[in-house]
Amino acid sequence: MNWNLRQTSGLIQIVALCFLMTGAPLWAQQSIATTLSEYLPNQCEYAGDFNQIRELKDVPVPLASSGKFVFSCNLGLLWQISHPLRETIVYSADSGHFKVDDAGNITLLTGVVHNNMAKLLHALMGGDQQYLLDLFSAVEQSSEEKIILTPKSQSVARHLTQVELSKMHRPVSIRMLNGDSGTTLLEPSNILSFDGLTRQQCKSWVEHNMEACNVLFEPDIQRRNLNSDK
């Protein structure tokens, strides 16, 4: 299995896959699930801005980027970096993953790296407690208003040491410790919730590359078109 985090471009550098193996009593699982829910989004369709700071082992200064995102539990995630470089990724909920450039050219993203990252991002942004508790052990540090998620699988832990969710400042921030390679901090802001996300609402939110919204809403059509062009 390929766990090379540097293949994941400018998006959050995380990949994970493991199976549920836990001996914790039921009451303890229910308690941590209740606690975890306090750190996860309670809406299923929303958009926002983000700042992302990556600190890499061999890079002397932090790498900062910013942009916008649109998320839907049913559709997936549109992640658009606007500064310092432009990049737009669409992680569909169930129909593949795509990179869309400013000219509207679409590239299908394949492989374990993107599939596992999409699942984890979908769980974090969609509030999927069960998936996260299958994947991680969770411990709250209530005095610091944060919860620490530690991978249960050793193969995952070699590259993704820890996920830290902090509600010190709302919305909740996410910090990833990526093994020996460094850390990634994600700070969302300006959250806007929707009741029935539309394609036009998506296009009104993103700053550039409106075609990515079409990909988010019709990933199966985009995938068929890409396959027919081969």
C-alpha positions as CSV (number, residue, x, y, z in Angstrom):
1,M,0.0,0.0,0.0
2,N,1.3,3.4,-0.9
3,W,1.5,5.9,2.0
4,N,3.5,8.6,0.3
5,L,2.0,11.8,1.7
6,R,3.9,14.0,-0.7
7,Q,1.7,12.8,-3.6
8,T,-1.3,14.7,-2.3
9,S,-0.5,18.1,-3.7
10,G,-1.4,21.2,-1.7
11,L,-4.3,19.7,0.2
12,I,-4.1,18.4,3.7
13,Q,-1.3,15.7,3.8
14,I,-3.2,12.8,5.4
15,V,-3.8,9.2,4.3
16,A,-5.3,6.5,6.5
17,L,-6.8,3.0,6.3
18,C,-7.4,0.4,9.1
19,F,-9.9,-2.0,10.5
20,L,-11.9,-1.7,13.7
21,M,-10.1,-3.6,16.5
22,T,-11.2,-2.3,19.9
23,G,-11.7,-3.9,23.3
24,A,-13.1,-0.8,25.0
25,P,-16.4,-1.3,26.9
26,L,-19.6,-0.1,25.3
27,W,-20.1,2.7,27.8
28,A,-16.6,4.1,27.2
29,Q,-17.2,4.1,23.4
30,Q,-20.5,5.9,23.9
31,S,-18.9,8.5,26.2
32,I,-16.0,9.4,23.8
33,A,-18.5,9.4,20.9
34,T,-20.5,12.0,22.7
35,T,-17.4,14.0,23.5
36,L,-16.1,13.8,19.9
37,S,-19.4,15.1,18.6
38,E,-18.7,18.4,20.3
39,Y,-15.7,18.9,18.1
40,L,-17.3,17.9,14.8
41,P,-19.6,20.0,12.4
42,N,-23.3,19.5,13.1
43,Q,-24.3,20.6,9.6
44,C,-24.2,18.7,6.4
45,E,-24.0,21.4,3.7
46,Y,-21.8,24.4,4.3
47,A,-19.0,26.5,2.8
48,G,-16.2,28.6,4.3
49,D,-12.7,30.1,4.0
50,F,-9.6,28.5,5.3
51,N,-6.0,29.2,6.2
52,Q,-3.6,26.3,6.1
53,I,0.0,26.3,7.5
54,R,2.3,23.4,6.8
55,E,5.6,23.0,8.7
56,L,7.9,20.6,6.9
57,K,10.9,19.0,8.4
58,D,13.4,20.2,5.8
59,V,11.8,23.6,5.0
60,P,13.0,26.5,7.3
61,V,9.8,28.6,7.1
62,P,6.2,27.6,7.4
63,L,4.2,27.2,4.1
64,A,1.0,29.2,4.3
65,S,-1.9,29.0,1.9
66,S,-5.5,30.1,1.9
67,G,-8.7,29.7,0.0
68,K,-12.3,28.5,0.0
69,F,-14.2,25.2,0.3
70,V,-17.7,23.9,-0.3
71,F,-18.8,20.7,1.5
72,S,-21.9,18.5,1.2
73,C,-22.3,15.1,2.9
74,N,-24.1,13.8,-0.2
75,L,-21.9,15.4,-2.9
76,G,-18.4,15.7,-1.4
77,L,-15.8,18.4,-1.0
78,L,-14.6,21.2,-3.2
79,W,-11.2,22.5,-2.0
80,Q,-9.9,25.6,-3.7
81,I,-6.5,27.1,-2.9
82,S,-6.3,30.8,-4.0
83,H,-3.1,32.0,-2.5
84,P,-0.1,31.8,-3.1
85,L,-0.9,29.4,-6.0
86,R,-4.2,28.3,-7.5
87,E,-5.4,24.8,-7.2
88,T,-8.8,23.2,-7.1
89,I,-9.6,19.6,-6.0
90,V,-13.0,17.9,-5.9
91,Y,-13.3,14.9,-3.7
92,S,-16.6,13.3,-4.7
93,A,-18.6,11.4,-2.1
94,D,-18.8,8.3,-4.2
95,S,-17.9,9.0,-7.9
96,G,-14.2,9.6,-8.0
97,H,-11.8,12.5,-7.3
98,F,-10.7,15.3,-9.7
99,K,-8.3,18.2,-10.1
100,V,-9.7,21.1,-12.1
101,D,-7.5,23.8,-13.5
102,D,-8.5,27.4,-14.3
103,A,-9.1,26.6,-17.9
104,G,-11.7,24.0,-16.9
105,N,-9.5,21.0,-17.8
106,I,-10.3,18.1,-15.6
107,T,-7.9,15.4,-14.4
108,L,-9.1,12.2,-12.7
109,L,-7.2,11.5,-9.4
110,T,-6.8,7.8,-8.8
111,G,-5.0,5.5,-6.3
112,V,-5.1,4.7,-2.6
113,V,-3.7,8.0,-1.5
114,H,-6.6,10.1,-2.8
115,N,-9.2,7.6,-1.9
116,N,-8.1,7.3,1.7
117,M,-7.6,11.0,2.1
118,A,-11.1,11.7,0.7
119,K,-12.7,9.3,3.2
120,L,-10.9,10.9,6.1
121,L,-11.7,14.5,5.1
122,H,-15.3,13.5,4.5
123,A,-15.5,12.0,8.0
124,L,-14.0,15.0,9.6
125,M,-16.1,17.6,7.8
126,G,-19.3,15.5,7.7
127,G,-19.1,14.6,11.4
128,D,-18.9,10.8,10.8
129,Q,-18.1,9.8,14.4
130,Q,-18.2,6.0,13.7
131,Y,-15.7,6.2,10.9
132,L,-13.3,8.2,13.0
133,L,-13.6,6.0,16.1
134,D,-13.0,2.9,13.9
135,L,-9.9,4.6,12.6
136,F,-8.6,6.3,15.8
137,S,-8.4,6.1,19.5
138,A,-9.7,9.4,21.0
139,V,-8.7,11.2,24.2
140,E,-10.0,14.6,25.3
141,Q,-7.8,17.2,27.0
142,S,-10.6,19.2,28.4
143,S,-8.4,21.8,30.1
144,E,-7.0,22.8,26.7
145,E,-10.3,22.3,24.8
146,K,-9.0,19.8,22.4
147,I,-9.3,16.1,21.5
148,I,-6.5,13.9,20.3
149,L,-7.1,11.2,17.7
150,T,-4.3,8.6,17.5
151,P,-4.3,6.0,14.7
152,K,-5.0,2.4,15.8
153,S,-3.0,0.9,12.9
154,Q,0.8,1.0,13.1
155,S,1.1,1.3,9.3
156,V,-0.9,4.5,9.5
157,A,0.9,5.8,12.6
158,R,4.2,5.7,10.7
159,H,3.0,8.6,8.6
160,L,0.0,10.1,10.4
161,T,1.0,10.3,14.1
162,Q,-1.9,12.3,15.4
163,V,-4.9,14.4,14.6
164,E,-5.7,17.2,17.0
165,L,-9.1,18.9,17.0
166,S,-9.2,22.2,19.0
167,K,-12.3,24.2,19.9
168,M,-10.2,26.9,21.7
169,H,-11.4,29.2,18.8
170,R,-14.5,28.5,16.8
171,P,-14.8,27.0,14.2
172,V,-12.8,24.0,15.4
173,S,-9.2,23.9,14.0
174,I,-7.5,20.7,12.8
175,R,-3.8,20.0,13.3
176,M,-2.2,16.9,11.6
177,L,1.1,15.5,12.8
178,N,2.4,13.7,9.7
179,G,4.9,11.3,11.1
180,D,8.5,12.6,10.6
181,S,7.6,14.9,7.7
182,G,6.0,17.8,9.7
183,T,2.6,19.2,10.7
184,T,-0.4,20.7,8.9
185,L,-2.7,23.2,10.6
186,L,-6.1,23.9,9.1
187,E,-8.2,26.9,10.4
188,P,-11.6,27.3,8.8
189,S,-13.5,30.6,9.1
190,N,-16.6,32.5,7.8
191,I,-18.8,29.4,7.8
192,L,-22.0,29.7,5.7
193,S,-24.6,26.9,6.1
194,F,-27.0,25.8,3.4
195,D,-30.4,24.1,3.4
196,G,-30.3,22.4,0.1
197,L,-27.0,23.4,-1.5
198,T,-27.4,24.5,-5.2
199,R,-24.9,24.7,-8.0
200,Q,-25.4,28.4,-8.2
201,Q,-24.6,28.8,-4.5
202,C,-21.4,26.9,-5.0
203,K,-20.4,29.1,-7.9
204,S,-21.2,32.2,-5.9
205,W,-18.9,31.2,-3.1
206,V,-15.7,30.1,-4.9
207,E,-13.4,32.8,-6.1
208,H,-12.3,31.2,-9.5
209,N,-12.8,28.1,-11.5
210,M,-16.6,27.8,-11.5
211,E,-16.3,24.6,-13.5
212,A,-15.3,22.8,-10.3
213,C,-18.9,23.2,-9.0
214,N,-20.2,21.4,-12.1
215,V,-17.7,18.6,-11.3
216,L,-18.9,18.5,-7.6
217,F,-22.6,18.2,-8.7
218,E,-22.0,15.8,-11.7
219,P,-18.9,13.7,-11.0
220,D,-20.3,10.6,-12.7
221,I,-20.8,12.5,-15.9
222,Q,-17.3,14.0,-15.7
223,R,-15.8,10.6,-15.1
224,R,-17.6,9.1,-18.1
225,N,-16.5,11.9,-20.3
226,L,-12.8,11.5,-19.2
227,N,-13.0,7.8,-19.8
228,S,-14.5,8.3,-23.3
229,D,-11.7,10.6,-24.3
230,K,-9.0,7.9,-23.7
